Amino acid sequence: MLHKLTTAAQMRSAALRVREALAATAQAAAEAVEELAAAKADASAVVPNTRTINGKALSGDVVLNAADVGAADAQYVDRAVQAAVTGAMEGEY
């Protein structure tokens, strides 16, 4: 009988430790959410979403094309590479 009481007490003690651990985890998660909210507020104060760069608003995803960064268009580069490969194959380069 003593063994059963000890086992029951150990189970209650283990259950209490699990409950405390879960409470600590929930508290840590709540604190993390608060920290993320504060970080988001700080970030929005640093770069307002009404600002634009090269005429592109920062309120959403920014899609850049070759002209936005001063690069050659992909079609032009493809044609130039193909011409160079063809020329190399024909011995021009």
N, C-alpha and C positions, 0 to 999 in steps of 0.2 A: 504494500500500500504506500509506503514511504517513497518508493521508486516512482510510482504514478504521480504523486504530489510534486516531486522534484521535476519530473518531465513536464507536467502542466505548468509549473512555475517558470521553467525554462522557456516553454512555448510562449507564455504571456510576456516574458521579458524580451524574447526575440521579436514578438509582434510589436511591442512598444518601440524597440529600436528601429524597426522597419517604418513604423508610423512617423517617428521623429526624423528619419532620413528623408521620407517623402515630403514632410513639411518643410524641411530645409531645402529640398530640391525645388519645391513650388515657390518658396521665398526667393531663391536664387533666380528662377525663371522670371518672376515678377520684377526683380531688380534689373535683370538684363533687358526686359522690355522697356522699362523706364529709361535706361541708359541709351537704348537705340532711339527712342523718341526724342531725347535731348540732343543726340548727335544729329538726327535728321533736322531738327529745328536749327541747330548751329549751322549745318551745311546750307540750308535754304537762305540763311541770313548772309552767307558768304558770297554766293553767286545767285542773284535773283533770276528767276526763270523768265523774266521779261527781257533780259539782255539778249542781244543777238551778236553773232560773230559771222562776218562775211554774209550778212543777210539771213542767216539761219538762226531761228529761235532756239533757245536752250530749254524750252518747256517740254520737249519730248526728245525722242531719238533723233540724232543728226546723221543724215546720210550725205556722204561726200562723194563727189565724182572727180574725175581727173582734172577738170578745169578748176575746181575749188582749190586744189593744192598745186596747180601749175605743172601737172604731169601730162604726158602724152596720152591720148585716148587709146584704149586697149586695141581697137581695130587698127589704128595706125601702127602700133607696136607690132601687132601680129603680121601686118603686111611687110614691115621692115625686116622682121626676123625671117619671114619666108623668103624675101628677096635675098637676104644675106646667105641663107642656107642654099638656095638655088644657085647663087653666084659661086659659092664655095664648091658646090658639086660640079659646076661647069668650069672650075679653075679660074674664075675671075678674081678671087681674093687670095 
